[in-house]
Amino acid sequence: MTPSHPPDVQVKRVYDPVSPDDGTRVLIDRLWPRGVSKERATLDAWEKELAPSTELRHWYDHDPDRYEEFAERYRHELTGPERTAALDRLRAVARAGRLTLLTATKDLPHGHVRVLVAALEQG
């Protein structure tokens, strides 16, 4: 049995320029980012089912004081069967080469991407 490579995951804002070292580019927001055409985004996939639910997103409202509880609730959402399958797909991509997760979120330290990257690295 060959050893598994650790996931190679980076995070970028969807508004950042495309780079040759991005590898597979996957948008992980539920809503399409404002002002970005599909051509400009240069996506390989859009995994909107991995984004927090609409209810959780509205509850959180990007309030940093709610981040810890948001992260806990989002981790729980990621345990559902459809999301687990999507995480497994992304994990396989990240083990085969670079995976770039794209988001429109401005506050990356308090966004869902941080939780998602941790979930990918734990699997």
C-alpha positions as CSV (number, residue, x, y, z in Angstrom):
1,M,0.0,0.0,0.0
2,T,1.4,3.4,-1.0
3,P,1.4,6.1,1.7
4,S,-1.3,8.8,1.3
5,H,-0.1,12.3,0.6
6,P,-1.2,15.1,3.0
7,P,-3.8,17.4,1.4
8,D,-2.3,20.4,-0.4
9,V,-4.9,23.1,0.2
10,Q,-4.7,26.9,-0.2
11,V,-7.3,29.5,0.2
12,K,-7.8,32.6,-2.1
13,R,-10.5,35.1,-2.6
14,V,-12.3,34.6,-5.8
15,Y,-11.4,38.2,-6.7
16,D,-7.7,37.4,-6.6
17,P,-5.9,36.8,-9.9
18,V,-5.7,33.3,-11.2
19,S,-2.2,31.8,-10.8
20,P,-0.6,28.8,-12.6
21,D,0.1,27.2,-9.3
22,D,-3.6,27.2,-8.2
23,G,-4.1,23.7,-9.3
24,T,-7.8,22.7,-9.1
25,R,-9.9,25.8,-8.3
26,V,-13.2,25.2,-6.4
27,L,-15.7,27.9,-5.3
28,I,-17.1,26.9,-1.9
29,D,-19.6,29.7,-1.3
30,R,-23.4,29.1,-1.5
31,L,-24.0,32.3,-3.5
32,W,-22.3,33.3,-6.7
33,P,-19.8,36.2,-5.9
34,R,-20.9,39.7,-7.0
35,G,-19.2,41.2,-10.0
36,V,-17.4,38.0,-11.1
37,S,-18.2,36.4,-14.4
38,K,-17.9,32.7,-14.8
39,E,-15.1,33.2,-17.3
40,R,-13.1,35.4,-14.9
41,A,-13.6,33.0,-12.0
42,T,-11.9,30.2,-13.9
43,L,-13.4,27.4,-11.8
44,D,-13.0,23.7,-12.0
45,A,-16.0,23.2,-9.7
46,W,-18.5,24.9,-7.5
47,E,-19.2,22.9,-4.4
48,K,-22.0,25.1,-2.9
49,E,-23.3,22.2,-0.8
50,L,-20.1,22.5,1.3
51,A,-21.0,26.1,2.3
52,P,-22.9,26.7,5.5
53,S,-26.7,26.4,5.3
54,T,-28.6,29.5,4.5
55,E,-30.1,29.4,8.0
56,L,-26.6,29.2,9.7
57,R,-25.2,31.9,7.4
58,H,-28.1,34.3,8.3
59,W,-27.7,33.5,12.0
60,Y,-24.0,34.1,12.0
61,D,-24.2,37.3,9.9
62,H,-20.3,37.5,10.0
63,D,-20.3,38.5,13.7
64,P,-16.9,37.7,15.0
65,D,-18.3,37.3,18.5
66,R,-20.4,34.4,17.2
67,Y,-17.5,32.7,15.3
68,E,-16.8,29.9,17.8
69,E,-20.5,28.8,17.9
70,F,-20.8,29.2,14.2
71,A,-17.7,27.0,13.6
72,E,-19.2,24.3,15.9
73,R,-22.5,24.4,14.1
74,Y,-20.9,24.3,10.7
75,R,-18.6,21.4,11.7
76,H,-21.9,19.5,12.6
77,E,-23.4,20.4,9.2
78,L,-20.3,18.9,7.5
79,T,-21.1,15.5,9.0
80,G,-24.2,15.0,6.8
81,P,-23.8,12.3,4.1
82,E,-23.9,14.6,1.0
83,R,-21.3,16.9,2.6
84,T,-19.1,14.0,3.7
85,A,-19.1,12.7,0.1
86,A,-18.2,16.2,-1.2
87,L,-15.4,16.5,1.4
88,D,-14.0,13.1,0.4
89,R,-14.0,14.3,-3.3
90,L,-12.1,17.5,-2.4
91,R,-9.7,15.6,-0.1
92,A,-8.8,13.2,-3.0
93,V,-8.1,16.2,-5.3
94,A,-6.0,17.8,-2.6
95,R,-3.9,14.6,-2.1
96,A,-3.3,14.4,-5.9
97,G,-2.2,18.0,-6.3
98,R,-2.9,21.5,-5.2
99,L,-6.5,22.4,-4.3
100,T,-7.4,26.1,-4.2
101,L,-10.6,26.9,-2.3
102,L,-12.2,30.1,-3.5
103,T,-14.5,32.4,-1.5
104,A,-15.8,35.9,-1.7
105,T,-15.5,36.2,2.1
106,K,-13.5,39.3,3.2
107,D,-12.8,38.2,6.7
108,L,-11.0,34.9,6.1
109,P,-10.1,34.2,9.8
110,H,-13.8,34.4,10.7
111,G,-15.2,32.6,7.7
112,H,-16.3,29.1,6.9
113,V,-13.2,28.4,4.9
114,R,-11.1,28.0,8.0
115,V,-13.4,25.3,9.3
116,L,-13.6,23.6,5.9
117,V,-9.8,23.5,5.5
118,A,-9.5,21.9,9.0
119,A,-12.1,19.3,8.0
120,L,-10.2,18.5,4.8
121,E,-6.9,18.1,6.7
122,Q,-8.4,15.9,9.4
123,G,-9.8,13.3,7.0
